[in-house]
Amino acid sequence: MQQSLHILQIPSMELSALIRQELTSNPVLEEETLSENDGDTSNTEAEEPEAEAKEPETEAADGEDEKADGDIAELTRLDQEWRDYFNQTNPPIRRSAEEEKQRQIFFESIARPETIQEHLLNQLHVTDVSEAQRQLCETLIGNIDDRGFLVASKEDMETWSGSQPGSAEAALRIIQAFDPIGVGARDLRECLLLQLQRLGHREDSLAARVVSAHLDDLAAQKHAEIASVLGVSLEEAHRAAALVSTLNPQPGSLFTTDESRYITADMIVQKVGEEWIVMMNDDWLPSIRISNTYRDILGQSSQTTEVKSYVRERLRAAKFLIKSIEQRQQTILKIANEIVRVQLDFFNQGRAYLKPLTMTEVAERIGVHETTVSRAIANKYMQTPHGIFELKYFFTPGIRLADGGCISQEAVKTALADLVSAESPDKSLTDQDIMQALKEKGIPIARRTVAKYREELKILPSHLRRSK
Protein backbone atom coordinates (compact mmCIF):
# COMPACT_ATOMS: atom_id res chain seq x y z
CA MET A 1 0.00 0.00 0.00
CA GLN A 2 2.80 2.42 0.89
CA GLN A 3 4.63 1.70 -2.38
CA SER A 4 1.45 2.18 -4.39
CA LEU A 5 0.77 5.52 -2.69
CA HIS A 6 4.39 6.55 -3.31
CA ILE A 7 4.02 5.85 -7.04
CA LEU A 8 0.77 7.86 -7.08
CA GLN A 9 2.32 10.85 -5.33
CA ILE A 10 5.77 11.26 -6.90
CA PRO A 11 6.29 13.74 -9.78
CA SER A 12 6.62 12.59 -13.37
CA MET A 13 10.40 12.73 -13.62
CA GLU A 14 10.83 10.82 -10.37
CA LEU A 15 8.50 8.12 -11.65
CA SER A 16 10.55 7.86 -14.84
CA ALA A 17 13.71 7.46 -12.75
CA LEU A 18 12.00 4.84 -10.59
CA ILE A 19 11.03 2.84 -13.69
CA ARG A 20 14.58 3.07 -15.03
CA GLN A 21 15.87 1.84 -11.69
CA GLU A 22 13.45 -1.08 -11.74
CA LEU A 23 14.54 -1.95 -15.29
CA THR A 24 18.07 -2.21 -13.93
CA SER A 25 17.33 -4.12 -10.74
CA ASN A 26 14.52 -6.41 -11.92
CA PRO A 27 15.72 -8.67 -14.77
CA VAL A 28 12.15 -9.76 -15.49
CA LEU A 29 11.33 -6.28 -16.81
CA GLU A 30 12.51 -4.97 -20.16
CA GLU A 31 11.79 -1.80 -22.09
CA GLU A 32 9.67 -2.06 -25.19
CA THR A 33 10.94 0.06 -28.07
CA LEU A 34 8.65 2.30 -30.08
CA SER A 35 8.92 0.11 -33.17
CA GLU A 36 8.03 -3.00 -31.18
CA ASN A 37 5.10 -1.26 -29.56
CA ASP A 38 3.72 0.01 -32.86
CA GLY A 39 4.58 -2.74 -35.27
CA ASP A 40 4.38 -6.04 -33.39
CA THR A 41 1.45 -7.00 -31.22
CA SER A 42 1.92 -10.71 -31.68
CA ASN A 43 4.38 -11.01 -28.81
CA THR A 44 1.87 -11.12 -25.99
CA GLU A 45 -0.80 -12.87 -28.02
CA ALA A 46 1.53 -15.74 -28.81
CA GLU A 47 2.69 -16.23 -25.26
CA GLU A 48 -0.49 -17.69 -23.70
CA PRO A 49 -0.64 -20.82 -25.91
CA GLU A 50 3.01 -21.49 -25.08
CA ALA A 51 2.25 -21.29 -21.36
CA GLU A 52 -0.74 -23.62 -21.84
CA ALA A 53 1.37 -26.14 -23.75
CA LYS A 54 3.73 -26.39 -20.79
CA GLU A 55 0.96 -26.60 -18.20
CA PRO A 56 0.89 -30.40 -17.75
CA GLU A 57 4.65 -30.50 -17.27
CA THR A 58 4.47 -27.58 -14.87
CA GLU A 59 1.75 -29.15 -12.75
CA ALA A 60 3.67 -32.38 -12.53
CA ALA A 61 6.82 -30.62 -11.43
CA ASP A 62 5.58 -28.32 -8.73
CA GLY A 63 2.24 -27.13 -7.44
CA GLU A 64 3.67 -23.64 -7.01
CA ASP A 65 4.32 -23.44 -10.76
CA GLU A 66 0.60 -23.54 -11.41
CA LYS A 67 0.35 -20.33 -9.41
CA ALA A 68 3.18 -18.89 -11.48
CA ASP A 69 1.23 -19.75 -14.65
CA GLY A 70 -1.62 -17.71 -13.23
CA ASP A 71 0.79 -14.83 -12.65
CA ILE A 72 2.04 -15.14 -16.23
CA ALA A 73 -1.50 -15.08 -17.62
CA GLU A 74 -2.24 -11.99 -15.54
CA LEU A 75 0.99 -10.34 -16.72
CA THR A 76 0.12 -11.14 -20.34
CA ARG A 77 -3.19 -9.33 -19.81
CA LEU A 78 -1.39 -6.39 -18.17
CA ASP A 79 1.01 -6.21 -21.11
CA GLN A 80 -1.92 -5.79 -23.51
CA GLU A 81 -3.65 -3.27 -21.24
CA TRP A 82 -0.38 -1.31 -21.05
CA ARG A 83 -0.28 -1.10 -24.86
CA ASP A 84 -3.97 -0.16 -24.98
CA TYR A 85 -3.33 2.57 -22.38
CA PHE A 86 -0.57 4.11 -24.49
CA ASN A 87 -2.70 3.96 -27.64
CA GLN A 88 -5.68 5.58 -25.94
CA THR A 89 -3.89 8.35 -24.05
CA ASN A 90 -1.32 9.47 -26.63
CA PRO A 91 -3.15 11.06 -29.59
CA PRO A 92 -1.07 13.49 -31.68
CA ILE A 93 -0.59 16.88 -30.05
CA ARG A 94 -1.96 19.67 -32.23
CA ARG A 95 -0.08 22.97 -32.36
CA SER A 96 -0.74 25.95 -34.56
CA ALA A 97 1.99 27.48 -36.73
CA GLU A 98 2.26 30.39 -34.28
CA GLU A 99 2.66 28.00 -31.33
CA GLU A 100 5.36 26.06 -33.16
CA LYS A 101 7.14 29.34 -33.93
CA GLN A 102 7.02 30.37 -30.27
CA ARG A 103 8.33 26.98 -29.20
CA GLN A 104 11.22 27.33 -31.64
CA ILE A 105 12.05 30.82 -30.35
CA PHE A 106 12.00 29.49 -26.79
CA PHE A 107 14.39 26.65 -27.54
CA GLU A 108 16.74 28.92 -29.48
CA SER A 109 16.89 31.34 -26.55
CA ILE A 110 18.25 28.72 -24.15
CA ALA A 111 21.86 29.41 -23.18
CA ARG A 112 24.35 27.02 -24.83
CA PRO A 113 26.53 24.97 -22.48
CA GLU A 114 30.13 23.96 -23.20
CA THR A 115 30.35 21.41 -26.02
CA ILE A 116 32.26 18.15 -25.82
CA GLN A 117 34.69 19.43 -28.47
CA GLU A 118 35.48 22.55 -26.44
CA HIS A 119 35.95 20.46 -23.32
CA LEU A 120 38.42 18.13 -25.07
CA LEU A 121 40.38 20.99 -26.68
CA ASN A 122 40.79 22.62 -23.28
CA GLN A 123 42.36 19.40 -21.98
CA LEU A 124 44.54 19.06 -25.07
CA HIS A 125 45.99 22.53 -24.55
CA VAL A 126 47.44 21.49 -21.18
CA THR A 127 48.71 18.11 -22.39
CA ASP A 128 52.41 17.64 -23.20
CA VAL A 129 52.36 16.40 -26.82
CA SER A 130 54.35 17.19 -29.96
CA GLU A 131 53.04 19.63 -32.53
CA ALA A 132 52.30 16.79 -34.97
CA GLN A 133 50.36 14.91 -32.30
CA ARG A 134 48.49 18.07 -31.35
CA GLN A 135 47.34 18.59 -34.93
CA LEU A 136 46.18 14.99 -35.20
CA CYS A 137 44.34 15.26 -31.89
CA GLU A 138 42.58 18.43 -33.03
CA THR A 139 41.52 16.68 -36.24
CA LEU A 140 40.15 13.74 -34.27
CA ILE A 141 38.33 15.99 -31.79
CA GLY A 142 36.68 17.72 -34.73
CA ASN A 143 35.26 14.33 -35.73
CA ILE A 144 33.80 13.48 -32.32
CA ASP A 145 30.03 13.85 -32.26
CA ASP A 146 27.79 15.07 -29.45
CA ARG A 147 27.57 11.55 -28.02
CA GLY A 148 31.34 11.57 -27.51
CA PHE A 149 31.94 8.99 -30.27
CA LEU A 150 34.56 9.21 -33.03
CA VAL A 151 32.76 9.13 -36.38
CA ALA A 152 35.88 8.78 -38.57
CA SER A 153 36.35 5.65 -40.69
CA LYS A 154 39.39 3.37 -40.82
CA GLU A 155 40.34 4.93 -44.16
CA ASP A 156 40.20 8.41 -42.60
CA MET A 157 42.53 7.28 -39.83
CA GLU A 158 45.03 5.91 -42.38
CA THR A 159 44.87 9.13 -44.39
CA TRP A 160 45.53 11.27 -41.33
CA SER A 161 48.45 9.06 -40.32
CA GLY A 162 50.16 9.85 -43.65
CA SER A 163 53.76 8.67 -43.74
CA GLN A 164 53.66 7.58 -40.08
CA PRO A 165 51.37 4.50 -39.89
CA GLY A 166 49.50 4.24 -36.60
CA SER A 167 50.09 7.85 -35.56
CA ALA A 168 46.35 8.64 -35.71
CA GLU A 169 45.62 5.62 -33.51
CA ALA A 170 48.24 6.84 -31.01
CA ALA A 171 46.63 10.30 -31.01
CA LEU A 172 43.24 8.70 -30.43
CA ARG A 173 44.58 6.90 -27.36
CA ILE A 174 45.64 10.29 -25.98
CA ILE A 175 42.07 11.60 -26.38
CA GLN A 176 40.57 8.45 -24.90
CA ALA A 177 42.51 9.20 -21.71
CA PHE A 178 40.68 12.53 -21.39
CA ASP A 179 37.53 13.30 -19.44
CA PRO A 180 34.74 12.18 -19.71
CA ILE A 181 35.57 8.49 -19.44
CA GLY A 182 34.76 6.64 -22.63
CA VAL A 183 35.14 9.60 -24.98
CA GLY A 184 36.66 8.93 -28.39
CA ALA A 185 35.22 5.44 -28.72
CA ARG A 186 34.18 4.28 -32.17
CA ASP A 187 31.14 2.35 -30.98
CA LEU A 188 29.18 1.58 -27.83
CA ARG A 189 31.14 -1.58 -27.07
CA GLU A 190 34.48 0.25 -27.10
CA CYS A 191 32.97 3.09 -25.06
CA LEU A 192 31.86 0.75 -22.27
CA LEU A 193 35.14 -1.19 -22.33
CA LEU A 194 37.12 2.03 -21.98
CA GLN A 195 35.06 2.92 -18.91
CA LEU A 196 35.49 -0.52 -17.38
CA GLN A 197 39.24 -0.31 -17.97
CA ARG A 198 39.45 3.08 -16.24
CA LEU A 199 37.49 1.61 -13.33
CA GLY A 200 40.05 -1.15 -12.92
CA HIS A 201 38.25 -4.04 -14.61
CA ARG A 202 40.55 -6.11 -16.81
CA GLU A 203 39.67 -7.50 -20.24
CA ASP A 204 39.00 -10.96 -18.75
CA SER A 205 36.60 -9.67 -16.07
CA LEU A 206 33.01 -10.87 -16.32
CA ALA A 207 31.64 -7.39 -17.03
CA ALA A 208 34.16 -6.90 -19.86
CA ARG A 209 33.33 -10.32 -21.33
CA VAL A 210 29.63 -9.49 -21.25
CA VAL A 211 30.20 -6.17 -23.01
CA SER A 212 32.60 -7.69 -25.56
CA ALA A 213 30.46 -10.60 -26.70
CA HIS A 214 26.92 -10.20 -25.37
CA LEU A 215 26.03 -6.53 -25.61
CA ASP A 216 22.85 -7.17 -27.61
CA ASP A 217 21.67 -9.79 -25.12
CA LEU A 218 22.46 -7.40 -22.30
CA ALA A 219 20.37 -4.65 -23.90
CA ALA A 220 17.50 -7.14 -24.22
CA GLN A 221 17.82 -8.08 -20.52
CA LYS A 222 18.59 -11.70 -21.46
CA HIS A 223 20.63 -12.34 -18.34
CA ALA A 224 19.75 -16.04 -18.19
CA GLU A 225 21.13 -16.63 -21.69
CA ILE A 226 24.31 -14.71 -20.86
CA ALA A 227 24.81 -16.75 -17.70
CA SER A 228 24.34 -20.00 -19.63
CA VAL A 229 26.79 -19.11 -22.42
CA LEU A 230 29.49 -17.76 -20.09
CA GLY A 231 29.08 -20.58 -17.61
CA VAL A 232 28.34 -18.36 -14.61
CA SER A 233 25.43 -18.22 -12.19
CA LEU A 234 22.38 -16.06 -12.84
CA GLU A 235 23.27 -13.93 -9.82
CA GLU A 236 26.77 -13.24 -11.24
CA ALA A 237 25.24 -12.26 -14.57
CA HIS A 238 22.89 -9.89 -12.76
CA ARG A 239 25.79 -8.28 -10.89
CA ALA A 240 27.74 -7.80 -14.13
CA ALA A 241 24.68 -6.28 -15.80
CA ALA A 242 24.15 -3.96 -12.83
CA LEU A 243 27.76 -2.79 -13.12
CA VAL A 244 27.44 -2.12 -16.84
CA SER A 245 24.20 -0.22 -16.25
CA THR A 246 26.13 2.33 -14.18
CA LEU A 247 28.29 3.24 -17.19
CA ASN A 248 27.47 6.14 -19.49
CA PRO A 249 26.65 4.97 -23.05
CA GLN A 250 26.97 8.54 -24.35
CA PRO A 251 29.71 10.38 -22.43
CA GLY A 252 29.32 13.46 -24.62
CA SER A 253 25.74 13.94 -23.47
CA LEU A 254 27.08 15.48 -20.25
CA PHE A 255 28.00 18.56 -22.27
CA THR A 256 24.93 18.91 -24.46
CA THR A 257 22.24 19.18 -21.80
CA ASP A 258 21.19 22.45 -20.23
CA GLU A 259 21.41 22.85 -16.48
CA SER A 260 18.14 24.80 -16.28
CA ARG A 261 15.18 22.88 -14.97
CA TYR A 262 11.86 23.17 -16.74
CA ILE A 263 8.43 22.03 -15.68
CA THR A 264 7.18 18.95 -17.51
CA ALA A 265 3.41 18.97 -17.92
CA ASP A 266 1.79 15.67 -16.91
CA MET A 267 -1.15 16.35 -19.19
CA ILE A 268 -2.07 18.65 -22.05
CA VAL A 269 -5.54 20.15 -22.53
CA GLN A 270 -6.49 21.07 -26.08
CA LYS A 271 -9.72 22.06 -27.77
CA VAL A 272 -10.83 19.67 -30.51
CA GLY A 273 -13.86 21.08 -32.24
CA GLU A 274 -16.12 22.30 -29.44
CA GLU A 275 -14.77 19.88 -26.85
CA TRP A 276 -11.80 20.17 -24.49
CA ILE A 277 -9.70 16.99 -24.50
CA VAL A 278 -7.19 15.88 -21.84
CA MET A 279 -4.15 14.03 -23.18
CA MET A 280 -1.68 12.44 -20.79
CA ASN A 281 1.89 13.48 -21.59
CA ASP A 282 3.56 10.07 -21.43
CA ASP A 283 6.57 10.86 -23.67
CA TRP A 284 8.83 10.49 -20.63
CA LEU A 285 7.28 7.20 -19.49
CA PRO A 286 9.15 4.06 -20.65
CA SER A 287 6.91 1.32 -22.04
CA ILE A 288 7.86 -1.78 -20.07
CA ARG A 289 6.95 -5.41 -20.45
CA ILE A 290 7.76 -8.83 -19.02
CA SER A 291 10.73 -10.66 -20.54
CA ASN A 292 9.74 -13.87 -22.31
CA THR A 293 12.98 -15.49 -21.17
CA TYR A 294 11.90 -15.49 -17.56
CA ARG A 295 8.41 -16.68 -18.34
CA ASP A 296 9.95 -19.71 -20.03
CA ILE A 297 12.19 -20.44 -17.05
CA LEU A 298 9.17 -21.31 -14.89
CA GLY A 299 8.16 -23.98 -17.38
CA GLN A 300 11.57 -25.63 -17.51
CA SER A 301 11.74 -28.74 -15.33
CA SER A 302 15.55 -28.54 -15.34
CA GLN A 303 15.55 -25.31 -13.36
CA THR A 304 16.16 -25.49 -9.62
CA THR A 305 13.57 -24.51 -7.02
CA GLU A 306 15.73 -21.56 -5.98
CA VAL A 307 15.82 -20.17 -9.52
CA LYS A 308 12.07 -20.58 -9.97
CA SER A 309 11.39 -18.97 -6.61
CA TYR A 310 13.57 -15.99 -7.52
CA VAL A 311 11.91 -15.56 -10.92
CA ARG A 312 8.44 -15.89 -9.38
CA GLU A 313 9.27 -13.16 -6.86
CA ARG A 314 10.54 -10.86 -9.60
CA LEU A 315 7.45 -11.55 -11.71
CA ARG A 316 5.21 -10.48 -8.86
CA ALA A 317 7.23 -7.30 -8.34
CA ALA A 318 6.95 -6.54 -12.06
CA LYS A 319 3.22 -7.15 -11.99
CA PHE A 320 2.81 -4.77 -9.05
CA LEU A 321 4.84 -2.03 -10.75
CA ILE A 322 2.93 -2.17 -14.03
CA LYS A 323 -0.43 -2.24 -12.29
CA SER A 324 0.48 0.62 -9.94
CA ILE A 325 1.69 2.86 -12.77
CA GLU A 326 -1.44 2.22 -14.83
CA GLN A 327 -3.67 2.93 -11.82
CA ARG A 328 -1.69 6.10 -11.12
CA GLN A 329 -2.12 7.42 -14.67
CA GLN A 330 -5.81 6.53 -14.81
CA THR A 331 -6.48 8.22 -11.46
CA ILE A 332 -4.69 11.41 -12.54
CA LEU A 333 -6.56 11.35 -15.86
CA LYS A 334 -9.94 11.03 -14.09
CA ILE A 335 -9.09 13.99 -11.85
CA ALA A 336 -7.94 16.07 -14.85
CA ASN A 337 -11.14 15.30 -16.77
CA GLU A 338 -13.22 16.34 -13.76
CA ILE A 339 -11.25 19.59 -13.47
CA VAL A 340 -11.89 20.35 -17.14
CA ARG A 341 -15.59 19.56 -16.76
CA VAL A 342 -15.98 21.92 -13.79
CA GLN A 343 -13.65 24.65 -15.06
CA LEU A 344 -14.95 25.01 -18.63
CA ASP A 345 -15.28 28.78 -18.20
CA PHE A 346 -11.61 28.97 -17.22
CA PHE A 347 -10.50 27.12 -20.35
CA ASN A 348 -12.82 29.12 -22.60
CA GLN A 349 -12.34 32.60 -21.13
CA GLY A 350 -9.31 32.71 -18.83
CA ARG A 351 -8.17 32.88 -15.21
CA ALA A 352 -10.82 35.34 -14.07
CA TYR A 353 -13.47 32.65 -14.59
CA LEU A 354 -11.95 29.99 -12.35
CA LYS A 355 -14.67 28.42 -10.20
CA PRO A 356 -14.43 27.22 -6.59
CA LEU A 357 -13.55 23.54 -6.37
CA THR A 358 -12.60 21.29 -3.47
CA MET A 359 -10.82 17.94 -3.36
CA THR A 360 -13.79 16.44 -1.54
CA GLU A 361 -16.10 17.26 -4.45
CA VAL A 362 -13.76 15.67 -6.99
CA ALA A 363 -13.17 12.62 -4.78
CA GLU A 364 -16.93 11.99 -4.53
CA ARG A 365 -17.44 12.35 -8.27
CA ILE A 366 -14.68 9.93 -9.32
CA GLY A 367 -15.22 7.49 -6.44
CA VAL A 368 -11.98 7.76 -4.46
CA HIS A 369 -10.94 9.06 -1.05
CA GLU A 370 -10.07 12.73 -0.62
CA THR A 371 -6.52 11.82 0.42
CA THR A 372 -6.10 9.97 -2.88
CA VAL A 373 -6.93 13.16 -4.76
CA SER A 374 -4.51 15.10 -2.56
CA ARG A 375 -1.68 12.68 -3.31
CA ALA A 376 -2.50 12.42 -7.01
CA ILE A 377 -2.36 16.17 -7.67
CA ALA A 378 0.85 16.76 -5.70
CA ASN A 379 3.59 18.15 -7.97
CA LYS A 380 1.54 17.44 -11.12
CA TYR A 381 1.13 20.04 -13.86
CA MET A 382 -1.42 20.71 -16.58
CA GLN A 383 -0.61 22.54 -19.82
CA THR A 384 -3.50 24.76 -20.94
CA PRO A 385 -3.96 27.53 -23.54
CA HIS A 386 -3.52 29.99 -20.65
CA GLY A 387 -0.22 28.53 -19.42
CA ILE A 388 1.06 25.62 -17.34
CA PHE A 389 -0.58 25.27 -13.93
CA GLU A 390 -0.05 22.98 -10.98
CA LEU A 391 -3.18 20.89 -10.46
CA LYS A 392 -3.52 22.41 -6.99
CA TYR A 393 -4.21 25.74 -8.71
CA PHE A 394 -7.65 24.54 -9.76
CA PHE A 395 -8.65 23.69 -6.18
CA THR A 396 -9.63 26.85 -4.34
CA PRO A 397 -12.34 27.72 -1.83
CA GLY A 398 -15.13 30.00 -2.90
CA ILE A 399 -16.34 33.45 -1.89
CA ARG A 400 -20.08 34.13 -1.84
CA LEU A 401 -21.16 36.84 -4.31
CA ALA A 402 -23.80 39.49 -3.77
CA ASP A 403 -26.17 37.73 -6.18
CA GLY A 404 -25.92 34.44 -4.29
CA GLY A 405 -23.38 32.88 -6.62
CA CYS A 406 -19.84 31.83 -5.79
CA ILE A 407 -16.41 32.83 -7.07
CA SER A 408 -12.99 31.32 -6.42
CA GLN A 409 -10.24 33.09 -4.51
CA GLU A 410 -8.03 32.90 -7.61
CA ALA A 411 -10.66 34.71 -9.65
CA VAL A 412 -10.85 37.44 -6.98
CA LYS A 413 -7.05 37.78 -7.05
CA THR A 414 -7.15 38.08 -10.83
CA ALA A 415 -9.79 40.82 -10.60
CA LEU A 416 -7.68 42.62 -7.99
CA ALA A 417 -4.56 42.41 -10.17
CA ASP A 418 -6.52 43.75 -13.15
CA LEU A 419 -7.66 46.78 -11.13
CA VAL A 420 -4.09 47.56 -10.06
CA SER A 421 -2.69 47.17 -13.58
CA ALA A 422 -5.29 49.62 -14.91
CA GLU A 423 -4.81 52.28 -12.21
CA SER A 424 -3.42 55.73 -12.95
CA PRO A 425 0.36 56.05 -12.31
CA ASP A 426 -0.14 59.25 -10.33
CA LYS A 427 -3.13 58.02 -8.33
CA SER A 428 -2.71 54.50 -7.01
CA LEU A 429 -5.70 52.64 -5.60
CA THR A 430 -5.70 52.11 -1.86
CA ASP A 431 -6.93 48.87 -0.33
CA GLN A 432 -10.15 50.71 0.52
CA ASP A 433 -10.53 51.80 -3.12
CA ILE A 434 -9.94 48.23 -4.34
CA MET A 435 -12.47 46.87 -1.83
CA GLN A 436 -15.08 49.37 -3.09
CA ALA A 437 -14.35 48.59 -6.75
CA LEU A 438 -14.70 44.85 -6.15
CA LYS A 439 -17.94 45.45 -4.25
CA GLU A 440 -19.32 47.30 -7.26
CA LYS A 441 -18.48 44.18 -9.32
CA GLY A 442 -20.56 42.12 -6.91
CA ILE A 443 -17.57 40.75 -4.94
CA PRO A 444 -18.03 41.79 -1.29
CA ILE A 445 -14.77 41.19 0.60
CA ALA A 446 -13.23 42.95 3.59
CA ARG A 447 -10.37 45.43 3.30
CA ARG A 448 -8.05 43.15 5.29
CA THR A 449 -8.79 40.39 2.75
CA VAL A 450 -7.80 42.80 -0.03
CA ALA A 451 -4.52 43.47 1.78
CA LYS A 452 -3.93 39.74 2.22
CA TYR A 453 -4.51 38.97 -1.47
CA ARG A 454 -2.41 41.96 -2.53
CA GLU A 455 0.53 40.70 -0.46
CA GLU A 456 0.13 37.18 -1.88
CA LEU A 457 0.28 38.70 -5.38
CA LYS A 458 3.41 40.64 -4.32
CA ILE A 459 1.75 43.99 -5.11
CA LEU A 460 3.17 46.94 -3.17
CA PRO A 461 0.97 49.24 -1.04
CA SER A 462 -0.55 52.21 -2.84
CA HIS A 463 1.97 54.78 -1.52
CA LEU A 464 4.87 52.69 -2.89
CA ARG A 465 3.20 52.22 -6.29
CA ARG A 466 2.56 55.90 -6.79
CA SER A 467 4.82 57.66 -9.30
CA LYS A 468 7.06 60.36 -7.85
C-alpha positions, 0 to 999 in steps of 0.5 A: 500500500505504501509503495502504491501511494508513493508511485501515485504521489511522486512527480513525473520525472521521479517516476521515470527514474523509478522505472529506469531503476526497476529496469536495472534491478529487476531482470524480469522487466525490459523496455519495449521500443517504439517500433516493437510497440507500434509494429508487433502485437503478436508477442503477448498474443503468442505467449499464452498458448506457449504457457498452456502447452507447458501446463501439464509438465508444470503441474507435474513438477511443482504445485507452485508453478501452477500459481506462477502460470496464473501470474504469467497469464495476468501479466500477459493481460497487463502487457496488452492493457499497457499497450492499450493505455498508451494507444488511448492516451497518446493522440497526436498533439496539435499545435498551430503554426504560431505555437510552433514558432514560439516553441522554436524561439523558446528553444533557441533562446536557451543558453548554450553549455560547453560542447564536448569538443570545447571540453576536449580541446581545453584538456589538449591545450594542457597536455604535453604532446608534440606539434604533430600529435596536437594537430592529429588530436585536433583533427580527431576531436573535430570528428567526435560527435555530441555523443562523444563517439569518433565518427571517422572511418578506418580509411580516414585514420590511415589518411591522417596518419600519412607517412607515419602509420598508426600515428592517428591511432596513437593520437586517439589513445591520448584523447581516450585518456581525457575526461569524460571516461569513454570519450573517443570510442568508435562504438558503444562496445568500445565506449563501455570497455574504456570505462570498465578499464578506467574503473580497474576491470581487466579484459578478462573480467566478467563485465568486460566479457559481457560487453565484448560478446553479449552486448545485444543480449544485455540490452534485451535483458537476457541475463539467463542466456548470458549466464548459460553461455558464459558458464556463470550463475544467474546472480553473477550475470545480474551483478555484471549487468548492474555494473554495466548499467552504471556506465554512461553509453553517451559520455558526450551527453554530459555537455549537451544538456542544459542545467536549467530545470523546466516544468514537464506537464503531466497532461495537455488540454487542447480544444478539438472542435467544441470539446476540451480533450485531456491528453496524458503526456507520457513521452517520458514514461518508458513502455515496459513489459515482461521478458519472455525469457523469464516466463519460459524459465518457470516452465523448464523442469531442469531449473532449480527450485531456488531459480524458480522462486527468484523468478516468481518473486521478480514476476510479482514485483513486475506485476505490481509495478505495471499495475500501480503505474497504470492505476496512477495514470488513470487516477490522474486522468480522471481527476484532470477530466473532472477539473476540465468539466468543472472549469470550462469557463476557465479554459474558454475565457481565462483565469478570471473565470476559475470556479471554486472547487474542493478535493472532496467534491472531486473525490466523490465524483470519481469514487476515491478518497479525498486523500487519494486526490490530494496525493494524485495532484501533488507536484503534477502540472497541466498545460493549458492555452492559458499557461502551465498550472499545478493541479492544486491551482484549480482547487480553491475555496469560494467566496459568496457573491452578492447575487448568491453565486460563488467565485474562487479566490483565484478569480478574486485575485485576478480581478484585484490584479486587473484593477491595479494594472489599470490604475493611474500612475499618479493616483494609485488605488488604496486597499479601501478603493480596491475593496469598493471597486470589487464590491461594485463588481458584486464581490463583497470582501473585507479590506483586510482580505484585499490586503492579504490577497495583494501581499500574496500577489506581491503587489506593493501598497498604494503609496509605494506604487505611486509615481514620484 
